[in-house]
Amino acid sequence: MKLFTKTICPKCMWVKTEIQQAGLEVEIINIDHNETEKQRLIDAGFLTVPVLEHEGKFIGDVNEIISHIELVHQ
């Protein structure tokens, strides 16, 4: 799993906390410091973060991300 974030992003911090509490392994990608991954998100149709990528699928809605984390954690 990859979580795309920005340096200052309260929703990103919330999602990161949920992932840590679930004990899941995730690669954190800060798009403020990674122009290639930022462009990849834009190309996929996302203009905001957080975005979770899992098994080739992008999830951009925070509530869906949290639900997905809960499903994966089970």
CHARMM-style PDB file with segment names, atoms N, HN, CA, C and O in Angstrom:
ATOM      1  N   MET     1       0.836  -1.175   0.000  1.00  0.00      PROA
ATOM      2  CA  MET     1       0.000   0.000   0.000  1.00  0.00      PROA
ATOM      3  C   MET     1       0.880   1.237   0.000  1.00  0.00      PROA
ATOM      4  O   MET     1       1.969   1.252   0.574  1.00  0.00      PROA
ATOM      5  N   LYS     2       0.384   2.264  -0.654  1.00  0.00      PROA
ATOM      6  HN  LYS     2      -0.500   2.252  -1.121  1.00  0.00      PROA
ATOM      7  CA  LYS     2       1.053   3.556  -0.665  1.00  0.00      PROA
ATOM      8  C   LYS     2       0.036   4.601  -0.218  1.00  0.00      PROA
ATOM      9  O   LYS     2      -1.127   4.559  -0.618  1.00  0.00      PROA
ATOM     10  N   LEU     3       0.483   5.532   0.611  1.00  0.00      PROA
ATOM     11  HN  LEU     3       1.428   5.566   0.936  1.00  0.00      PROA
ATOM     12  CA  LEU     3      -0.347   6.656   1.018  1.00  0.00      PROA
ATOM     13  C   LEU     3       0.320   7.928   0.532  1.00  0.00      PROA
ATOM     14  O   LEU     3       1.447   8.240   0.915  1.00  0.00      PROA
ATOM     15  N   PHE     4      -0.383   8.653  -0.310  1.00  0.00      PROA
ATOM     16  HN  PHE     4      -1.299   8.400  -0.621  1.00  0.00      PROA
ATOM     17  CA  PHE     4       0.109   9.916  -0.840  1.00  0.00      PROA
ATOM     18  C   PHE     4      -0.372  11.030   0.079  1.00  0.00      PROA
ATOM     19  O   PHE     4      -1.565  11.139   0.364  1.00  0.00      PROA
ATOM     20  N   THR     5       0.567  11.859   0.542  1.00  0.00      PROA
ATOM     21  HN  THR     5       1.536  11.770   0.311  1.00  0.00      PROA
ATOM     22  CA  THR     5       0.263  12.918   1.491  1.00  0.00      PROA
ATOM     23  C   THR     5       0.961  14.213   1.082  1.00  0.00      PROA
ATOM     24  O   THR     5       1.690  14.268   0.092  1.00  0.00      PROA
ATOM     25  N   LYS     6       0.711  15.251   1.881  1.00  0.00      PROA
ATOM     26  HN  LYS     6       0.119  15.206   2.685  1.00  0.00      PROA
ATOM     27  CA  LYS     6       1.442  16.511   1.773  1.00  0.00      PROA
ATOM     28  C   LYS     6       2.001  16.832   3.154  1.00  0.00      PROA
ATOM     29  O   LYS     6       1.604  16.220   4.146  1.00  0.00      PROA
ATOM     30  N   THR     7       2.910  17.779   3.216  1.00  0.00      PROA
ATOM     31  HN  THR     7       3.233  18.275   2.411  1.00  0.00      PROA
ATOM     32  CA  THR     7       3.556  18.130   4.478  1.00  0.00      PROA
ATOM     33  C   THR     7       2.547  18.624   5.508  1.00  0.00      PROA
ATOM     34  O   THR     7       2.555  18.165   6.650  1.00  0.00      PROA
ATOM     35  N   ILE     8       1.698  19.536   5.124  1.00  0.00      PROA
ATOM     36  HN  ILE     8       1.692  19.909   4.197  1.00  0.00      PROA
ATOM     37  CA  ILE     8       0.693  20.074   6.039  1.00  0.00      PROA
ATOM     38  C   ILE     8      -0.679  19.635   5.533  1.00  0.00      PROA
ATOM     39  O   ILE     8      -1.222  20.192   4.579  1.00  0.00      PROA
ATOM     40  N   CYS     9      -1.229  18.603   6.213  1.00  0.00      PROA
ATOM     41  HN  CYS     9      -0.788  18.150   6.988  1.00  0.00      PROA
ATOM     42  CA  CYS     9      -2.497  18.022   5.763  1.00  0.00      PROA
ATOM     43  C   CYS     9      -3.134  17.278   6.940  1.00  0.00      PROA
ATOM     44  O   CYS     9      -2.759  16.140   7.225  1.00  0.00      PROA
ATOM     45  N   PRO    10      -4.092  17.908   7.622  1.00  0.00      PROA
ATOM     46  CA  PRO    10      -4.726  17.252   8.770  1.00  0.00      PROA
ATOM     47  C   PRO    10      -5.379  15.907   8.422  1.00  0.00      PROA
ATOM     48  O   PRO    10      -5.298  14.963   9.207  1.00  0.00      PROA
ATOM     49  N   LYS    11      -6.010  15.817   7.278  1.00  0.00      PROA
ATOM     50  HN  LYS    11      -6.076  16.584   6.640  1.00  0.00      PROA
ATOM     51  CA  LYS    11      -6.641  14.547   6.886  1.00  0.00      PROA
ATOM     52  C   LYS    11      -5.584  13.469   6.665  1.00  0.00      PROA
ATOM     53  O   LYS    11      -5.799  12.305   7.004  1.00  0.00      PROA
ATOM     54  N   CYS    12      -4.452  13.853   6.102  1.00  0.00      PROA
ATOM     55  HN  CYS    12      -4.277  14.798   5.827  1.00  0.00      PROA
ATOM     56  CA  CYS    12      -3.353  12.903   5.897  1.00  0.00      PROA
ATOM     57  C   CYS    12      -2.843  12.388   7.235  1.00  0.00      PROA
ATOM     58  O   CYS    12      -2.570  11.197   7.382  1.00  0.00      PROA
ATOM     59  N   MET    13      -2.714  13.282   8.206  1.00  0.00      PROA
ATOM     60  HN  MET    13      -2.936  14.249   8.086  1.00  0.00      PROA
ATOM     61  CA  MET    13      -2.245  12.887   9.529  1.00  0.00      PROA
ATOM     62  C   MET    13      -3.229  11.917  10.177  1.00  0.00      PROA
ATOM     63  O   MET    13      -2.817  10.951  10.818  1.00  0.00      PROA
ATOM     64  N   TRP    14      -4.517  12.168  10.013  1.00  0.00      PROA
ATOM     65  HN  TRP    14      -4.852  12.954   9.493  1.00  0.00      PROA
ATOM     66  CA  TRP    14      -5.554  11.295  10.555  1.00  0.00      PROA
ATOM     67  C   TRP    14      -5.431   9.894   9.945  1.00  0.00      PROA
ATOM     68  O   TRP    14      -5.439   8.893  10.662  1.00  0.00      PROA
ATOM     69  N   VAL    15      -5.319   9.837   8.623  1.00  0.00      PROA
ATOM     70  HN  VAL    15      -5.312  10.650   8.041  1.00  0.00      PROA
ATOM     71  CA  VAL    15      -5.217   8.538   7.941  1.00  0.00      PROA
ATOM     72  C   VAL    15      -3.946   7.809   8.364  1.00  0.00      PROA
ATOM     73  O   VAL    15      -3.976   6.599   8.590  1.00  0.00      PROA
ATOM     74  N   LYS    16      -2.821   8.534   8.473  1.00  0.00      PROA
ATOM     75  HN  LYS    16      -2.797   9.517   8.289  1.00  0.00      PROA
ATOM     76  CA  LYS    16      -1.577   7.902   8.910  1.00  0.00      PROA
ATOM     77  C   LYS    16      -1.739   7.293  10.306  1.00  0.00      PROA
ATOM     78  O   LYS    16      -1.248   6.195  10.565  1.00  0.00      PROA
ATOM     79  N   THR    17      -2.421   7.999  11.193  1.00  0.00      PROA
ATOM     80  HN  THR    17      -2.820   8.891  10.982  1.00  0.00      PROA
ATOM     81  CA  THR    17      -2.671   7.490  12.546  1.00  0.00      PROA
ATOM     82  C   THR    17      -3.506   6.223  12.501  1.00  0.00      PROA
ATOM     83  O   THR    17      -3.215   5.262  13.213  1.00  0.00      PROA
ATOM     84  N   GLU    18      -4.544   6.212  11.668  1.00  0.00      PROA
ATOM     85  HN  GLU    18      -4.780   6.992  11.090  1.00  0.00      PROA
ATOM     86  CA  GLU    18      -5.400   5.029  11.545  1.00  0.00      PROA
ATOM     87  C   GLU    18      -4.603   3.829  11.018  1.00  0.00      PROA
ATOM     88  O   GLU    18      -4.788   2.703  11.478  1.00  0.00      PROA
ATOM     89  N   ILE    19      -3.728   4.079  10.064  1.00  0.00      PROA
ATOM     90  HN  ILE    19      -3.578   4.994   9.690  1.00  0.00      PROA
ATOM     91  CA  ILE    19      -2.893   3.011   9.502  1.00  0.00      PROA
ATOM     92  C   ILE    19      -1.943   2.465  10.569  1.00  0.00      PROA
ATOM     93  O   ILE    19      -1.774   1.253  10.696  1.00  0.00      PROA
ATOM     94  N   GLN    20      -1.325   3.370  11.334  1.00  0.00      PROA
ATOM     95  HN  GLN    20      -1.462   4.355  11.231  1.00  0.00      PROA
ATOM     96  CA  GLN    20      -0.403   2.942  12.386  1.00  0.00      PROA
ATOM     97  C   GLN    20      -1.133   2.128  13.452  1.00  0.00      PROA
ATOM     98  O   GLN    20      -0.626   1.102  13.905  1.00  0.00      PROA
ATOM     99  N   GLN    21      -2.321   2.582  13.853  1.00  0.00      PROA
ATOM    100  HN  GLN    21      -2.733   3.416  13.484  1.00  0.00      PROA
ATOM    101  CA  GLN    21      -3.089   1.873  14.871  1.00  0.00      PROA
ATOM    102  C   GLN    21      -3.514   0.489  14.389  1.00  0.00      PROA
ATOM    103  O   GLN    21      -3.642  -0.439  15.188  1.00  0.00      PROA
ATOM    104  N   ALA    22      -3.730   0.355  13.087  1.00  0.00      PROA
ATOM    105  HN  ALA    22      -3.625   1.109  12.438  1.00  0.00      PROA
ATOM    106  CA  ALA    22      -4.101  -0.941  12.515  1.00  0.00      PROA
ATOM    107  C   ALA    22      -2.877  -1.840  12.348  1.00  0.00      PROA
ATOM    108  O   ALA    22      -3.014  -3.033  12.079  1.00  0.00      PROA
ATOM    109  N   GLY    23      -1.682  -1.269  12.508  1.00  0.00      PROA
ATOM    110  HN  GLY    23      -1.572  -0.299  12.727  1.00  0.00      PROA
ATOM    111  CA  GLY    23      -0.461  -2.041  12.388  1.00  0.00      PROA
ATOM    112  C   GLY    23      -0.132  -2.454  10.957  1.00  0.00      PROA
ATOM    113  O   GLY    23       0.526  -3.471  10.733  1.00  0.00      PROA
ATOM    114  N   LEU    24      -0.591  -1.663   9.994  1.00  0.00      PROA
ATOM    115  HN  LEU    24      -1.125  -0.837  10.176  1.00  0.00      PROA
ATOM    116  CA  LEU    24      -0.369  -1.992   8.585  1.00  0.00      PROA
ATOM    117  C   LEU    24       0.927  -1.374   8.069  1.00  0.00      PROA
ATOM    118  O   LEU    24       1.347  -0.305   8.510  1.00  0.00      PROA
ATOM    119  N   GLU    25       1.542  -2.072   7.127  1.00  0.00      PROA
ATOM    120  HN  GLU    25       1.201  -2.941   6.769  1.00  0.00      PROA
ATOM    121  CA  GLU    25       2.727  -1.551   6.445  1.00  0.00      PROA
ATOM    122  C   GLU    25       2.250  -0.695   5.285  1.00  0.00      PROA
ATOM    123  O   GLU    25       1.439  -1.136   4.470  1.00  0.00      PROA
ATOM    124  N   VAL    26       2.749   0.516   5.214  1.00  0.00      PROA
ATOM    125  HN  VAL    26       3.408   0.875   5.876  1.00  0.00      PROA
ATOM    126  CA  VAL    26       2.377   1.401   4.111  1.00  0.00      PROA
ATOM    127  C   VAL    26       3.572   2.294   3.771  1.00  0.00      PROA
ATOM    128  O   VAL    26       4.306   2.749   4.648  1.00  0.00      PROA
ATOM    129  N   GLU    27       3.736   2.523   2.495  1.00  0.00      PROA
ATOM    130  HN  GLU    27       3.140   2.154   1.782  1.00  0.00      PROA
ATOM    131  CA  GLU    27       4.772   3.449   2.033  1.00  0.00      PROA
ATOM    132  C   GLU    27       4.158   4.843   1.990  1.00  0.00      PROA
ATOM    133  O   GLU    27       3.160   5.063   1.304  1.00  0.00      PROA
ATOM    134  N   ILE    28       4.746   5.773   2.712  1.00  0.00      PROA
ATOM    135  HN  ILE    28       5.556   5.594   3.269  1.00  0.00      PROA
ATOM    136  CA  ILE    28       4.256   7.155   2.739  1.00  0.00      PROA
ATOM    137  C   ILE    28       5.006   7.939   1.669  1.00  0.00      PROA
ATOM    138  O   ILE    28       6.237   7.978   1.655  1.00  0.00      PROA
ATOM    139  N   ILE    29       4.248   8.559   0.780  1.00  0.00      PROA
ATOM    140  HN  ILE    29       3.249   8.527   0.792  1.00  0.00      PROA
ATOM    141  CA  ILE    29       4.846   9.365  -0.285  1.00  0.00      PROA
ATOM    142  C   ILE    29       4.349  10.805  -0.135  1.00  0.00      PROA
ATOM    143  O   ILE    29       3.167  11.092  -0.320  1.00  0.00      PROA
ATOM    144  N   ASN    30       5.270  11.692   0.201  1.00  0.00      PROA
ATOM    145  HN  ASN    30       6.230  11.459   0.352  1.00  0.00      PROA
ATOM    146  CA  ASN    30       4.934  13.110   0.342  1.00  0.00      PROA
ATOM    147  C   ASN    30       5.102  13.765  -1.025  1.00  0.00      PROA
ATOM    148  O   ASN    30       6.219  13.913  -1.521  1.00  0.00      PROA
ATOM    149  N   ILE    31       3.982  14.155  -1.626  1.00  0.00      PROA
ATOM    150  HN  ILE    31       3.075  14.035  -1.223  1.00  0.00      PROA
ATOM    151  CA  ILE    31       4.039  14.709  -2.982  1.00  0.00      PROA
ATOM    152  C   ILE    31       4.637  16.110  -3.022  1.00  0.00      PROA
ATOM    153  O   ILE    31       4.934  16.624  -4.100  1.00  0.00      PROA
ATOM    154  N   ASP    32       4.819  16.738  -1.851  1.00  0.00      PROA
ATOM    155  HN  ASP    32       4.578  16.321  -0.975  1.00  0.00      PROA
ATOM    156  CA  ASP    32       5.527  18.017  -1.814  1.00  0.00      PROA
ATOM    157  C   ASP    32       7.005  17.818  -2.163  1.00  0.00      PROA
ATOM    158  O   ASP    32       7.688  18.760  -2.567  1.00  0.00      PROA
ATOM    159  N   HSD    33       7.488  16.587  -2.002  1.00  0.00      PROA
ATOM    160  HN  HSD    33       6.933  15.822  -1.674  1.00  0.00      PROA
ATOM    161  CA  HSD    33       8.911  16.294  -2.226  1.00  0.00      PROA
ATOM    162  C   HSD    33       9.127  15.279  -3.340  1.00  0.00      PROA
ATOM    163  O   HSD    33      10.251  14.820  -3.547  1.00  0.00      PROA
ATOM    164  N   ASN    34       8.073  14.926  -4.055  1.00  0.00      PROA
ATOM    165  HN  ASN    34       7.161  15.299  -3.886  1.00  0.00      PROA
ATOM    166  CA  ASN    34       8.205  13.898  -5.089  1.00  0.00      PROA
ATOM    167  C   ASN    34       7.327  14.278  -6.290  1.00  0.00      PROA
ATOM    168  O   ASN    34       6.162  13.890  -6.378  1.00  0.00      PROA
ATOM    169  N   GLU    35       7.911  15.032  -7.193  1.00  0.00      PROA
ATOM    170  HN  GLU    35       8.858  15.346  -7.122  1.00  0.00      PROA
ATOM    171  CA  GLU    35       7.171  15.562  -8.353  1.00  0.00      PROA
ATOM    172  C   GLU    35       6.663  14.445  -9.263  1.00  0.00      PROA
ATOM    173  O   GLU    35       5.584  14.567  -9.844  1.00  0.00      PROA
ATOM    174  N   THR    36       7.421  13.365  -9.393  1.00  0.00      PROA
ATOM    175  HN  THR    36       8.297  13.266  -8.921  1.00  0.00      PROA
ATOM    176  CA  THR    36       7.006  12.250 -10.259  1.00  0.00      PROA
ATOM    177  C   THR    36       5.721  11.612  -9.743  1.00  0.00      PROA
ATOM    178  O   THR    36       4.794  11.361 -10.512  1.00  0.00      PROA
ATOM    179  N   GLU    37       5.670  11.350  -8.439  1.00  0.00      PROA
ATOM    180  HN  GLU    37       6.423  11.553  -7.814  1.00  0.00      PROA
ATOM    181  CA  GLU    37       4.467  10.734  -7.853  1.00  0.00      PROA
ATOM    182  C   GLU    37       3.302  11.720  -7.840  1.00  0.00      PROA
ATOM    183  O   GLU    37       2.147  11.322  -7.990  1.00  0.00      PROA
ATOM    184  N   LYS    38       3.603  13.000  -7.662  1.00  0.00      PROA
ATOM    185  HN  LYS    38       4.542  13.323  -7.540  1.00  0.00      PROA
ATOM    186  CA  LYS    38       2.552  14.026  -7.720  1.00  0.00      PROA
ATOM    187  C   LYS    38       1.901  14.017  -9.109  1.00  0.00      PROA
ATOM    188  O   LYS    38       0.677  14.063  -9.225  1.00  0.00      PROA
ATOM    189  N   GLN    39       2.711  13.959 -10.137  1.00  0.00      PROA
ATOM    190  HN  GLN    39       3.706  13.922 -10.042  1.00  0.00      PROA
ATOM    191  CA  GLN    39       2.196  13.934 -11.504  1.00  0.00      PROA
ATOM    192  C   GLN    39       1.398  12.649 -11.748  1.00  0.00      PROA
ATOM    193  O   GLN    39       0.382  12.666 -12.444  1.00  0.00      PROA
ATOM    194  N   ARG    40       1.859  11.550 -11.178  1.00  0.00      PROA
ATOM    195  HN  ARG    40       2.684  11.536 -10.613  1.00  0.00      PROA
ATOM    196  CA  ARG    40       1.146  10.283 -11.315  1.00  0.00      PROA
ATOM    197  C   ARG    40      -0.263  10.389 -10.726  1.00  0.00      PROA
ATOM    198  O   ARG    40      -1.220   9.876 -11.306  1.00  0.00      PROA
ATOM    199  N   LEU    41      -0.389  11.049  -9.581  1.00  0.00      PROA
ATOM    200  HN  LEU    41       0.388  11.465  -9.110  1.00  0.00      PROA
ATOM    201  CA  LEU    41      -1.710  11.257  -8.975  1.00  0.00      PROA
ATOM    202  C   LEU    41      -2.586  12.139  -9.857  1.00  0.00      PROA
ATOM    203  O   LEU    41      -3.761  11.841 -10.070  1.00  0.00      PROA
ATOM    204  N   ILE    42      -2.018  13.210 -10.360  1.00  0.00      PROA
ATOM    205  HN  ILE    42      -1.064  13.452 -10.187  1.00  0.00      PROA
ATOM    206  CA  ILE    42      -2.757  14.120 -11.242  1.00  0.00      PROA
ATOM    207  C   ILE    42      -3.231  13.367 -12.480  1.00  0.00      PROA
ATOM    208  O   ILE    42      -4.373  13.524 -12.910  1.00  0.00      PROA
ATOM    209  N   ASP    43      -2.353  12.553 -13.047  1.00  0.00      PROA
ATOM    210  HN  ASP    43      -1.425  12.425 -12.697  1.00  0.00      PROA
ATOM    211  CA  ASP    43      -2.714  11.761 -14.223  1.00  0.00      PROA
ATOM    212  C   ASP    43      -3.838  10.778 -13.917  1.00  0.00      PROA
ATOM    213  O   ASP    43      -4.622  10.435 -14.801  1.00  0.00      PROA
ATOM    214  N   ALA    44      -3.920  10.324 -12.667  1.00  0.00      PROA
ATOM    215  HN  ALA    44      -3.283  10.602 -11.948  1.00  0.00      PROA
ATOM    216  CA  ALA    44      -4.979   9.402 -12.254  1.00  0.00      PROA
ATOM    217  C   ALA    44      -6.273  10.143 -11.913  1.00  0.00      PROA
ATOM    218  O   ALA    44      -7.288   9.516 -11.610  1.00  0.00      PROA
ATOM    219  N   GLY    45      -6.236  11.489 -11.965  1.00  0.00      PROA
ATOM    220  HN  GLY    45      -5.412  11.998 -12.211  1.00  0.00      PROA
ATOM    221  CA  GLY    45      -7.441  12.285 -11.751  1.00  0.00      PROA
ATOM    222  C   GLY    45      -7.602  12.858 -10.358  1.00  0.00      PROA
ATOM    223  O   GLY    45      -8.680  13.344 -10.014  1.00  0.00      PROA
ATOM    224  N   PHE    46      -6.552  12.813  -9.547  1.00  0.00      PROA
ATOM    225  HN  PHE    46      -5.676  12.418  -9.826  1.00  0.00      PROA
ATOM    226  CA  PHE    46      -6.636  13.320  -8.173  1.00  0.00      PROA
ATOM    227  C   PHE    46      -5.918  14.652  -8.043  1.00  0.00      PROA
ATOM    228  O   PHE    46      -4.790  14.821  -8.506  1.00  0.00      PROA
ATOM    229  N   LEU    47      -6.607  15.603  -7.393  1.00  0.00      PROA
ATOM    230  HN  LEU    47      -7.523  15.466  -7.017  1.00  0.00      PROA
ATOM    231  CA  LEU    47      -6.019  16.921  -7.174  1.00  0.00      PROA
ATOM    232  C   LEU    47      -5.829  17.215  -5.697  1.00  0.00      PROA
ATOM    233  O   LEU    47      -5.286  18.258  -5.332  1.00  0.00      PROA
ATOM    234  N   THR    48      -6.280  16.285  -4.835  1.00  0.00      PROA
ATOM    235  HN  THR    48      -6.720  15.438  -5.132  1.00  0.00      PROA
ATOM    236  CA  THR    48      -6.133  16.454  -3.392  1.00  0.00      PROA
ATOM    237  C   THR    48      -5.585  15.174  -2.785  1.00  0.00      PROA
ATOM    238  O   THR    48      -5.631  14.111  -3.404  1.00  0.00      PROA
ATOM    239  N   VAL    49      -5.071  15.285  -1.581  1.00  0.00      PROA
ATOM    240  HN  VAL    49      -5.033  16.149  -1.079  1.00  0.00      PROA
ATOM    241  CA  VAL    49      -4.607  14.134  -0.812  1.00  0.00      PROA
ATOM    242  C   VAL    49      -5.363  14.149   0.515  1.00  0.00      PROA
ATOM    243  O   VAL    49      -5.910  15.193   0.870  1.00  0.00      PROA
ATOM    244  N   PRO    50      -5.422  13.083   1.243  1.00  0.00      PROA
ATOM    245  CA  PRO    50      -4.709  11.837   1.055  1.00  0.00      PROA
ATOM    246  C   PRO    50      -5.333  10.962  -0.037  1.00  0.00      PROA
ATOM    247  O   PRO    50      -6.531  11.024  -0.311  1.00  0.00      PROA
ATOM    248  N   VAL    51      -4.480  10.156  -0.638  1.00  0.00      PROA
ATOM    249  HN  VAL    51      -3.506  10.106  -0.415  1.00  0.00      PROA
ATOM    250  CA  VAL    51      -4.905   9.136  -1.595  1.00  0.00      PROA
ATOM    251  C   VAL    51      -4.178   7.857  -1.220  1.00  0.00      PROA
ATOM    252  O   VAL    51      -2.963   7.848  -1.019  1.00  0.00      PROA
ATOM    253  N   LEU    52      -4.945   6.777  -1.129  1.00  0.00      PROA
ATOM    254  HN  LEU    52      -5.931   6.785  -1.292  1.00  0.00      PROA
ATOM    255  CA  LEU    52      -4.364   5.472  -0.829  1.00  0.00      PROA
ATOM    256  C   LEU    52      -4.355   4.648  -2.102  1.00  0.00      PROA
ATOM    257  O   LEU    52      -5.363   4.552  -2.803  1.00  0.00      PROA
ATOM    258  N   GLU    53      -3.210   4.056  -2.392  1.00  0.00      PROA
ATOM    259  HN  GLU    53      -2.391   4.134  -1.823  1.00  0.00      PROA
ATOM    260  CA  GLU    53      -3.112   3.137  -3.525  1.00  0.00      PROA
ATOM    261  C   GLU    53      -2.902   1.734  -2.962  1.00  0.00      PROA
ATOM    262  O   GLU    53      -1.968   1.491  -2.199  1.00  0.00      PROA
ATOM    263  N   HSD    54      -3.783   0.817  -3.350  1.00  0.00      PROA
ATOM    264  HN  HSD    54      -4.542   1.014  -3.970  1.00  0.00      PROA
ATOM    265  CA  HSD    54      -3.664  -0.566  -2.890  1.00  0.00      PROA
ATOM    266  C   HSD    54      -4.071  -1.489  -4.019  1.00  0.00      PROA
ATOM    267  O   HSD    54      -5.178  -1.402  -4.551  1.00  0.00      PROA
ATOM    268  N   GLU    55      -3.150  -2.379  -4.376  1.00  0.00      PROA
ATOM    269  HN  GLU    55      -2.251  -2.450  -3.944  1.00  0.00      PROA
ATOM    270  CA  GLU    55      -3.378  -3.353  -5.440  1.00  0.00      PROA
ATOM    271  C   GLU    55      -3.813  -2.680  -6.745  1.00  0.00      PROA
ATOM    272  O   GLU    55      -4.704  -3.163  -7.444  1.00  0.00      PROA
ATOM    273  N   GLY    56      -3.159  -1.547  -7.059  1.00  0.00      PROA
ATOM    274  HN  GLY    56      -2.435  -1.154  -6.491  1.00  0.00      PROA
ATOM    275  CA  GLY    56      -3.419  -0.839  -8.303  1.00  0.00      PROA
ATOM    276  C   GLY    56      -4.651   0.048  -8.312  1.00  0.00      PROA
ATOM    277  O   GLY    56      -4.943   0.693  -9.319  1.00  0.00      PROA
ATOM    278  N   LYS    57      -5.378   0.088  -7.201  1.00  0.00      PROA
ATOM    279  HN  LYS    57      -5.141  -0.436  -6.383  1.00  0.00      PROA
ATOM    280  CA  LYS    57      -6.589   0.906  -7.107  1.00  0.00      PROA
ATOM    281  C   LYS    57      -6.295   2.134  -6.241  1.00  0.00      PROA
ATOM    282  O   LYS    57      -5.671   2.033  -5.185  1.00  0.00      PROA
ATOM    283  N   PHE    58      -6.759   3.293  -6.716  1.00  0.00      PROA
ATOM    284  HN  PHE    58      -7.266   3.374  -7.574  1.00  0.00      PROA
ATOM    285  CA  PHE    58      -6.593   4.538  -5.968  1.00  0.00      PROA
ATOM    286  C   PHE    58      -7.890   4.853  -5.227  1.00  0.00      PROA
ATOM    287  O   PHE    58      -8.982   4.742  -5.784  1.00  0.00      PROA
ATOM    288  N   ILE    59      -7.751   5.250  -3.954  1.00  0.00      PROA
ATOM    289  HN  ILE    59      -6.864   5.341  -3.501  1.00  0.00      PROA
ATOM    290  CA  ILE    59      -8.898   5.664  -3.151  1.00  0.00      PROA
ATOM    291  C   ILE    59      -8.607   7.066  -2.649  1.00  0.00      PROA
ATOM    292  O   ILE    59      -7.616   7.288  -1.953  1.00  0.00      PROA
ATOM    293  N   GLY    60      -9.474   8.022  -3.003  1.00  0.00      PROA
ATOM    294  HN  GLY    60     -10.279   7.842  -3.569  1.00  0.00      PROA
ATOM    295  CA  GLY    60      -9.239   9.415  -2.648  1.00  0.00      PROA
ATOM    296  C   GLY    60     -10.184   9.975  -1.612  1.00  0.00      PROA
ATOM    297  O   GLY    60      -9.952  11.074  -1.109  1.00  0.00      PROA
ATOM    298  N   ASP    61     -11.253   9.252  -1.269  1.00  0.00      PROA
ATOM    299  HN  ASP    61     -11.442   8.359  -1.676  1.00  0.00      PROA
ATOM    300  CA  ASP    61     -12.199   9.716  -0.259  1.00  0.00      PROA
ATOM    301  C   ASP    61     -11.728   9.232   1.113  1.00  0.00      PROA
ATOM    302  O   ASP    61     -11.484   8.040   1.298  1.00  0.00      PROA
ATOM    303  N   VAL    62     -11.599  10.144   2.070  1.00  0.00      PROA
ATOM    304  HN  VAL    62     -11.797  11.112   1.920  1.00  0.00      PROA
ATOM    305  CA  VAL    62     -11.055   9.794   3.383  1.00  0.00      PROA
ATOM    306  C   VAL    62     -11.881   8.706   4.057  1.00  0.00      PROA
ATOM    307  O   VAL    62     -11.318   7.778   4.637  1.00  0.00      PROA
ATOM    308  N   ASN    63     -13.195   8.803   3.993  1.00  0.00      PROA
ATOM    309  HN  ASN    63     -13.653   9.556   3.522  1.00  0.00      PROA
ATOM    310  CA  ASN    63     -14.039   7.786   4.630  1.00  0.00      PROA
ATOM    311  C   ASN    63     -13.841   6.422   3.972  1.00  0.00      PROA
ATOM    312  O   ASN    63     -13.835   5.399   4.656  1.00  0.00      PROA
ATOM    313  N   GLU    64     -13.681   6.402   2.666  1.00  0.00      PROA
ATOM    314  HN  GLU    64     -13.686   7.233   2.110  1.00  0.00      PROA
ATOM    315  CA  GLU    64     -13.410   5.142   1.973  1.00  0.00      PROA
ATOM    316  C   GLU    64     -12.041   4.596   2.341  1.00  0.00      PROA
ATOM    317  O   GLU    64     -11.865   3.384   2.468  1.00  0.00      PROA
ATOM    318  N   ILE    65     -11.066   5.489   2.513  1.00  0.00      PROA
ATOM    319  HN  ILE    65     -11.208   6.473   2.409  1.00  0.00      PROA
ATOM    320  CA  ILE    65      -9.728   5.055   2.921  1.00  0.00      PROA
ATOM    321  C   ILE    65      -9.809   4.384   4.294  1.00  0.00      PROA
ATOM    322  O   ILE    65      -9.249   3.306   4.490  1.00  0.00      PROA
ATOM    323  N   ILE    66     -10.502   5.015   5.242  1.00  0.00      PROA
ATOM    324  HN  ILE    66     -10.958   5.891   5.083  1.00  0.00      PROA
ATOM    325  CA  ILE    66     -10.630   4.459   6.593  1.00  0.00      PROA
ATOM    326  C   ILE    66     -11.338   3.108   6.531  1.00  0.00      PROA
ATOM    327  O   ILE    66     -10.917   2.162   7.196  1.00  0.00      PROA
ATOM    328  N   SER    67     -12.404   3.006   5.747  1.00  0.00      PROA
ATOM    329  HN  SER    67     -12.746   3.775   5.207  1.00  0.00      PROA
ATOM    330  CA  SER    67     -13.114   1.729   5.595  1.00  0.00      PROA
ATOM    331  C   SER    67     -12.202   0.664   5.008  1.00  0.00      PROA
ATOM    332  O   SER    67     -12.233  -0.491   5.433  1.00  0.00      PROA
ATOM    333  N   HSD    68     -11.394   1.049   4.037  1.00  0.00      PROA
ATOM    334  HN  HSD    68     -11.368   1.988   3.692  1.00  0.00      PROA
ATOM    335  CA  HSD    68     -10.473   0.106   3.402  1.00  0.00      PROA
ATOM    336  C   HSD    68      -9.419  -0.374   4.399  1.00  0.00      PROA
ATOM    337  O   HSD    68      -9.078  -1.557   4.425  1.00  0.00      PROA
ATOM    338  N   ILE    69      -8.912   0.531   5.207  1.00  0.00      PROA
ATOM    339  HN  ILE    69      -9.189   1.492   5.186  1.00  0.00      PROA
ATOM    340  CA  ILE    69      -7.937   0.172   6.242  1.00  0.00      PROA
ATOM    341  C   ILE    69      -8.550  -0.853   7.194  1.00  0.00      PROA
ATOM    342  O   ILE    69      -7.901  -1.832   7.561  1.00  0.00      PROA
ATOM    343  N   GLU    70      -9.801  -0.622   7.592  1.00  0.00      PROA
ATOM    344  HN  GLU    70     -10.328   0.174   7.294  1.00  0.00      PROA
ATOM    345  CA  GLU    70     -10.480  -1.551   8.494  1.00  0.00      PROA
ATOM    346  C   GLU    70     -10.649  -2.918   7.848  1.00  0.00      PROA
ATOM    347  O   GLU    70     -10.482  -3.941   8.513  1.00  0.00      PROA
ATOM    348  N   LEU    71     -10.977  -2.948   6.560  1.00  0.00      PROA
ATOM    349  HN  LEU    71     -11.112  -2.117   6.020  1.00  0.00      PROA
ATOM    350  CA  LEU    71     -11.137  -4.226   5.851  1.00  0.00      PROA
ATOM    351  C   LEU    71      -9.819  -4.980   5.758  1.00  0.00      PROA
ATOM    352  O   LEU    71      -9.771  -6.186   5.996  1.00  0.00      PROA
ATOM    353  N   VAL    72      -8.757  -4.275   5.414  1.00  0.00      PROA
ATOM    354  HN  VAL    72      -8.796  -3.295   5.221  1.00  0.00      PROA
ATOM    355  CA  VAL    72      -7.447  -4.900   5.252  1.00  0.00      PROA
ATOM    356  C   VAL    72      -6.939  -5.399   6.606  1.00  0.00      PROA
ATOM    357  O   VAL    72      -6.263  -6.425   6.682  1.00  0.00      PROA
ATOM    358  N   HSD    73      -7.265  -4.675   7.658  1.00  0.00      PROA
ATOM    359  HN  HSD    73      -7.814  -3.842   7.596  1.00  0.00      PROA
ATOM    360  CA  HSD    73      -6.774  -5.005   9.006  1.00  0.00      PROA
ATOM    361  C   HSD    73      -7.423  -6.273   9.558  1.00  0.00      PROA
ATOM    362  O   HSD    73      -6.827  -6.935  10.408  1.00  0.00      PROA
ATOM    363  N   GLN    74      -8.604  -6.625   9.109  1.00  0.00      PROA
ATOM    364  HN  GLN    74      -9.088  -6.087   8.418  1.00  0.00      PROA
ATOM    365  CA  GLN    74      -9.333  -7.782   9.662  1.00  0.00      PROA
ATOM    366  C   GLN    74      -8.625  -9.077   9.443  1.00  0.00      PROA
ATOM    367  OT1 GLN    74      -9.119 -10.128   9.853  1.00  0.00      PROA
TER     368      GLN     74
END
